[in-house]
Amino acid sequence: MIRIAGVPLPGEKHIVIALTYIKGVGKPMAEEILRELKISEGTKAEDISEEDQARLRARLEKEEIEGELTRRVSMDVKRLQDIGTYRGYRHRRKLPVRGQTSRRNARTKRGKKKTGMSGRTTLTKT
């Protein structure tokens, strides 16, 4: 099991799929990187040589992945909130940002249904 960018890659999978376990690396980017480094996509992750691992690490350092990517995205959202945009407002209120309807849907974003009181009160004997 090789470790790149702090992420252990599964050794039994092809290297092109194993690279997608790194946040910020999708299949197209993984294919492009492997083509650039002349590493076969069909090679299993555990069969990659030490030299190829070093070249892969060096190439991935040029990309914005894992912590850097997460930090940039959160800073972008914070900037939208600070300048008072509609999108920032939607982020702050935990509502859908990209124009989806939220009156009936958006349960994933809004969470569990909150129902009001039934209006009935129960009397207890004292």
N, C-alpha and C positions, 0 to 999 in steps of 0.2 A: 504494500500500500504506500504510494508516494504522497508527499505532502507539498502542496504548492499554495502560496498565499495564505497559509494557516488552515487550509482545507484538506483533509485527507481524501484522496481520490480513490474510488473503489477499483481494486486491481483486476477484477474479473471482467470489467467492461472495456469496450473499445475506447481508445484515448479520446476520440472526438466526442463521445458521450460523457466520459469521465470529466472532461474539462467544463462541461455545462454545470457541474456541481458547484462551481465558483460563481458567486454572485456577480453579475455584470458580464458574464461570458455566455452567450447563446450558441446555438449550433452554427449559424453562419460565421460568427467571429472565430469559433474554434476551428472550423474548416479552413478559414483564411490564414490563421496563424500556423496551422500544421502544413499547409501548402507552402507558406513562406519559409518555414524551417525545413522543408523536405522530409517530413515524418509521415509515414503511411497512416491513414485514418483507421485502417483495419487492425493495427497493432493494439494488443491489450495493454492497459495502463501499467501492469506489473512488469511487462517485458521491455519497457523503455529504458535505454541505457542511462548511466549517470551523466554522460556528456549531453545527451538530448534533454535530460531533466534540467540541467543547468541552463541550456539555451532557452528552454521553455519558460523557466523562471525569469530569466533576463528579459524575454520578449513580453511577458505578462506584466512586468514592472512598468512598462511604458503605458499600459492601459489603466483606466480608472476603474478599479474593481474593489469589492468587499467594503472595507471601512471608509475609504475615500469616497466611493460612490454613495454610500448611505449618508455620509456627512454632507456631501454636496446637495443631495435631494432634500434633506431636512433643512438646510440653509436656504434653499430655493423656496420652500414652503413658508419658512419664517419670514423671508423677504416679502412674499406676497401678502402675508398677514400684516406686516409692519406698514406697508404702503397703502393698505386698506382696499385692496382690490376685491372684486366679487368672489374670485376664486379663493382668496385668502380667507374671506368671511365664511365661505362654505367649508373650508378645511377646519377653521376654528370651531364651527358648530357641528362638526362631524356629520356633514351631509354630503350627498353625491356632488362632485365638482364639475363633471363634464356634461351637464345639461339633462341628465336623466330625471324622470319624474320621481318625486319623493312623497307624494300624497299617499299612494297605495303601496308602492314597492320600496326598494332600498332597505330591506330588513337586514342585510348583511352589514351595511354601513351604520344603520341607526340602532341596531341591537334588538333585544326582545321587546315585544309589545308592552306598552305601559297603559293599562286600562284604568279608568277613573273609578271612583267609589260607586257602589251599586245604588246608593241612596237609602238603603235600609239600615236602620240602627237596631241593635239588639239590646234589650233591657236586661239588666242583671238584678237579681234580688239582693238587697243588702240586709 
